[in-house]
Amino acid sequence: MAIEFLTSPLRETVHRGNDDLLTAGLGLAGLRGAPSAFANAAAPTPAELRRRAIQVSWKGIADLGPLGRYGDLYGSAAGVGGREYQAFAEVAGARSPHRVLVQVPDTFDARARCLVVTASSGSRGIYGAIALAGAWGLSHGCAVAYTDKGTGSGYFDTASATGIALDGTPARAGDADLEFTPVGYSAAAGIATKHAHSGDNPEADWGRHVLQAAEFGLAMLDRAHPQAAPFTPRNTRILAVGVSNAGGAVLQAAGLDHDGMLGGVIALAPNVHVPGHGRALYDYATEAALLMPCALTDARFDMIPFARMQGRIAPLGTARCATLAATDVLNCVGPRAQAAEALQRLHAGGWSDAAIATAASNTAFDLWRAIAATYASAYARSGVGDMPCGFRFYAHDTAGKARAPTTAERAAWWADASGVPPGAGVFLDETATADPSDPTLRGERCLRALWTDSAPQAQRLRQSVQATQAALPRMDLPIWLMHGEEDGLLPAAFSSAAYAAWLHDNGRRIWYWPVPHAQHFDAFLALPGYGERYVPLLPFGYVAMDRMWRHLVDGAPLKPGPTPAATPRGSNALNAARLGLQP
């Protein structure tokens, strides 16, 4: 079957027993364990890469810690046998492809004809939504269609002209179809990532990526079950679901779904931008990068996890307060007054103390700068070696100096990389000389100026951000949002609450749960101080999918009811009462 938007041959594989669809044979214990091994680190097999990519994706999204009770109290990691279909695809006008993958379980119910369509969270690879869409869809006998939405872990090493082939293994440019090949690069340009260096603005096409993945899913169901073909949106129920950036992607898809392909949409903690409401991620991420290190030195955050991380926030924050005052960003004199002023500015921008407290981890891990540098490059459509503000991606030697990546490092990228360096042996560097007392300030001020200045590059960046705004969905499309009230990466006030208000203002119906005590990263709940303070978000997503499915299949009224009164588990294991979910 020819599919016009595919740019590579179709890859079909079978996965059963010790190499199933959902856990690649690892099971829940294996997902929790040490990284899945490669027999030869320099040349892992496609099966080994797939197994580790699935494990890394699970660990990046779900709380698999023993007190979180994943797979017991909620969720499923039971093995599911079936087939995978994978290819590269392109949307009209794009330079680089996005990866699409469909999993069809052996338990697929051809009478119910169910397809779950999703996208990777963050900038992750193709399995980045497996712990949400895959865990629910495969266990319910649905096929699951994934897209990496033009981001992903298909890194390209300019020194060796090596990228990632369809099966996840490294390959030289010209020797195979690659997930991503930068245009016009030099051998000394470092490492290119698809999100930053594709030459596209992939975020503006996230909705088209999702709808295309749904089309691919229907076509692969035709292939897997020819006796029941054709599978179409009129006879197959399609449920779109996503978390974080994938939540934004399914909401973008909702705004483009004029033909009624989607039956329902569920978005958890979405990164969504709409006209006249909320704030764009690049705006508040660059603000946080600049001000939050100083603001977190305020005494009210003394007991917050990561706000006093030894060797990181406290000395960095004190230095940041001083350098912001020295460069006239802050006006007050003295560390306490400067921290209060930085905090007041965040409050004025819509940040709550709860979101700032949770965002201490983002600050400690230097996540704001990493996000802003990657997104700035994408919005500017920069080539590798030409990122805004002098940023670049390189491997490091033991002295922290740039070097070419090793064969083993390149071989593991597809499985291990998150799509946004640093990570998987790839580092975020700045070409300009930094101030030793505050080494990230120069780059963060430059990134912020791209949002606030009137320079031509800043204007182009803001135009690219505007192109990512979601459009209004059709009137009859049921949409259910849920967002942690203490989300410190994508605060609900800037995204979900703004989207819900925008839909309400335009006569659309929306269901919205602002979940108390939930934050952005369920995976962080295994960290010290997190599980005691916060509740996971995934259980609420699974419940929403259950209820949306009953609505679509059985015609049951969609009545989410009030937001569950969730409470943290404290030092004990999570239990059902803490989630506050009603049957």
Secondary structure, 3 states (H helix, E strand, C coil): CCCCCECCCCEEEEECHHHCCCCCCCHHHHHHCCCCCCCCCCCCCHHHHHHHHHHHHHHHHCCCCCCCCECCCECCCCCCCEEEEEEEECCCCCCCCEEEEEEEECCCCCCCCEEEEEECCCCCCCCCCHHHHHHHHHHCCCEEEEECCCCCCCCEECCCCEEEECCCCEEEECCECECCCCCCCCCCCCEECHHHHCCCCHHHHHHHHHHHHHHHHHHHHHHHCHHHCCCCCCCCEEEEEEECHHHHHHHHHHHHCCCCCCCEEEEECCCCCECCECCCHHHHHHHHHHHHHHHCCCHHHCCCCCCCCCCCHHHHHHHHHHHHHHCCCCCCCCHHHHHHHHHHHHHHCCCCHHHHHHCHHHHHCCHHHHHHHHHHHHHHCCCCCCCHHHEEEEEECCCCCEECCCHHHHHHHHHHCCCCCCECCEEEEECCCCCCCCCCHHHHHHHHHHHHCCCHHHHHHHHHHHCCCCCCCCCCCCEEEEEECCCCCCCHHHCHHHHHHHHHHCCCCCEEEEECCECCCHHHHHCCCCCCCCECCHHHHHHHHHHHHHHHHHCCCCCCCCCCCCCCCCCCCCCHHHHCCCC
